Amino acid sequence: MSKEYEITAIARLVGLPDPGLGVGSSVPKALFDGVCRRLGIDASGTMPQQAQRIVTAANLPYRADNFDSRGTPSQGGSTVTLEGLQQIKTAVQILLN
C-alpha cells in the first residue's frame, strides 16, 4: 500500500472528497481536520497530534516513533508516516462501527 492509497481509503470511509497526496508525499491536513470533525474528535494541533487522538479514540496503540515525525532530529515537518495512516484507517473503521 502507498500513502496515496491510504489517504483515499480514509477519505472514503468518512465521506470526504479525496484530497490526494501533496507535494513531496505530504499528507494534506484537510484530511485530518475532516476525520476529526466527522468523528467528533478535537481537530486542533498538528497532524501528528490529530493522528494520535484519532488512533487512541479507538483504543489502539499510537507509536510516535513509528507513526509520525515528532521524534526525528528534523522533526520531519509534522508528517505522518504510511504506518501511521494505516493505523488511522484501522481506527476510523473501528470508530465508525
For each residue, the residues with C-beta under 8 A, 3 or more apart:
1: 5 6 82 86
2: 5 6 82
3: 6 7 21 25 27 82 85
4: 7 8 20 21
5: 1 2 8 9
6: 1 2 3 9 10 82 85 86 88 89
7: 3 4 10 11 18 19 20 21 27 28 31 85
8: 4 5 11 12 18 20
9: 5 6 12 13 89
10: 6 7 13 14 31 35 85 88 89 92
11: 7 8 14 16 17 18 19 31 34
12: 8 9 15 16 18
13: 9 10 89 92 93 96
14: 10 11 34 35 38 39 92 96
15: 12 38
16: 11 12 19 31 34 35 38
17: 11
18: 7 8 11 12
19: 7 11 16 22 28 30 31
20: 4 7 8 28
21: 3 4 7 25 26 27 28
22: 19 25 26 27 28
23: 26
24:
25: 3 21 22
26: 21 22 23 77 79
27: 3 7 21 22 31 32 47 79 80 85
28: 7 19 20 21 22 31
29: 32 33 47
30: 19 33 34
31: 7 10 11 16 19 27 28 34 35
32: 27 29 35 36 43 47 50 51 54 80
33: 29 30 36 37 43 50
34: 11 14 16 30 31 37 38
35: 10 14 16 31 32 38 39 41 50 54 88 92
36: 32 33 39 41 42 43 50 53 54
37: 33 34 40 43
38: 14 15 16 34 35
39: 14 35 36 54 57 92 95 96
40: 37
41: 35 36 50 53 54 57
42: 36 45 53
43: 32 33 36 37 50
44: 49 50
45: 42 49 50
46: 49 50 78
47: 27 29 32 50 51 68 78 79 80
48: 51 52 64 67 68 69 70 78 79 80 84
49: 44 45 46 52 53
50: 32 33 35 36 41 43 44 45 46 47 53 54
51: 32 47 48 54 55 62 67 68 80 84 87 88
52: 48 49 55 56 62 64 67 68
53: 36 41 42 49 50 56 57
54: 32 35 36 39 41 50 51 57 58 88 91 92 95
55: 51 52 58 60 61 62 67 87 88 91
56: 52 53 59 60 62
57: 39 41 53 54 91 95
58: 54 55 90 91 92 94 95
59: 56 94
60: 55 56 87 90 91 94
61: 55
62: 51 52 55 56 67 87
63: 66 67
64: 48 52 67 68 70 71
65: 71
66: 63 81 83 84
67: 48 51 52 55 62 63 64 80 81 83 84 87
68: 47 48 51 52 64 71 76 78 79 80 81 84
69: 48 72 74 75 76 77 78 79 80 81
70: 48 64 75 76 78
71: 64 65 68 75
72: 69 75 76
73:
74: 69 77
75: 69 70 71 72 78
76: 68 69 70 72 79
77: 26 69 74
78: 46 47 48 68 69 70 75
79: 26 27 47 48 68 69 76
80: 27 32 47 48 51 67 68 69 84 85 88
81: 66 67 68 69 84 85
82: 1 2 3 6 85 86
83: 66 67 86 87
84: 48 51 66 67 68 80 81 87 88
85: 3 6 7 10 27 80 81 82 88 89
86: 1 6 82 83 89 90
87: 51 55 60 62 67 83 84 90 91
88: 6 10 35 51 54 55 80 84 85 91 92
89: 6 9 10 13 85 86 92 93
90: 58 60 86 87 93 94
91: 54 55 57 58 60 87 88 94 95
92: 10 13 14 35 39 54 58 88 89 95 96
93: 13 89 90 96 97
94: 58 59 60 90 91 97
95: 39 54 57 58 91 92
96: 13 14 39 92 93
97: 93 94
